[in-house]
Amino acid sequence: MDLLYGGWWPVFGCPDPHYLHKRSGPSCGWTEGFANAIAGHAKGDGLFVFPEGESVDLMNTTPNDPSLPTSRTNPEDGDQVELRVAGALIDLWRKVDGGPAGTFDNMRRYRSTTFREWFNDDRPLTGLDVSAATRNLVYTHTIDYRGTTTPPPTGGVANGGFESGTANWTITGGVVGNWTTYPAHQGSWYAWMGGNGVTNIDTLSQQITVPAGTSTLGYHLRVVTQEAGTTIYDTLKVQVVDGSTTTTLTTWSNANAGGSYVYRTANLSQWQGKTVTLKFVSAEDYSLRTDFLIDTVGIATS
């Protein structure tokens, strides 16, 4: 992983100690799970073998039985458990990707802090399959990316979940972070635009290539404000910059405030096949703050 990422390393480290079969955190699950998957795949047996000869089956697909003690044969569930990530990766390489070469190519191009980010945000960017059947395969390893009532965007934007910090984004105002003030929609990092309570403009942008076909920009947005009523004082514009032409797709404001993230979409089809800049611009007036929180940005095609 260190070689594929050119010396870059995911933001979060592993706890000491950490275990194959217990939740250790999303980044540790990814980094250690990847390492274990390489060994299990290369040896062809799907095992993690300890120096004394004892082994653990990385391909264990039995969900955790909470009535029994957590153990190497009764691992915890989900993508924070390195055994589960390792098994999911090996199965992807065996049954979907025809080996790990596609993953290696993807990782050379895009940096992922978590397995979730790699699968949902970065994997589709190089054409690796994330269909319902593939998500069901990952789910057999107790990692559930099968979708929600507001499905996440499927790709097209690098680091769309911000779990790799500012990688691939151009920002002003320090708008990307992993603050505890608000939760992220997914993972730990998100973009927080506005929130100053004084006259201010923040920007967040990335150059993208819009896929052919019907393309829809998707993102999760939460708006929190100190303003009262429905008069618009602070705004967030979602824009596409194509050469010297800037098109505003949608404008959100303090009047859209709510208690949770809402899945928002915009049609990108008029730019299909073109390389353009996706841009978010927040503008606040002289008093009373409005926070525009953005997460899981991507493009769905049909």
Buried (B, 14 or more C-beta within 10 A) or exposed (E): BEEBBEEEEBEBEBEEEBBBBBBBBBBBBBBBBBBBBBBBBEEEBBBBEEEEEEEBBBBBBEEBEEEEEBBBEBBBBBBBBBBBBBBBBBBBBBEBBEEBEBBEBBBEEBBBBBBBBBBBBBBBBBEBBBEEEBBEBBBBBBBBBEEEEBEBBBBBBBBBBBBBBBBBBEBEBEBBBBBEEBBBBBBBBBBBBBBBBEEBEBBBBBEBBBBEEEBBBBBBBBBBBBBEEEEBBBBBBBBBBBEEEEEEBBBBBBBBBEEEBBBBBBEBBEBBEEEBBBBBBBBBBEEBBBBBBBBBBBBBBE
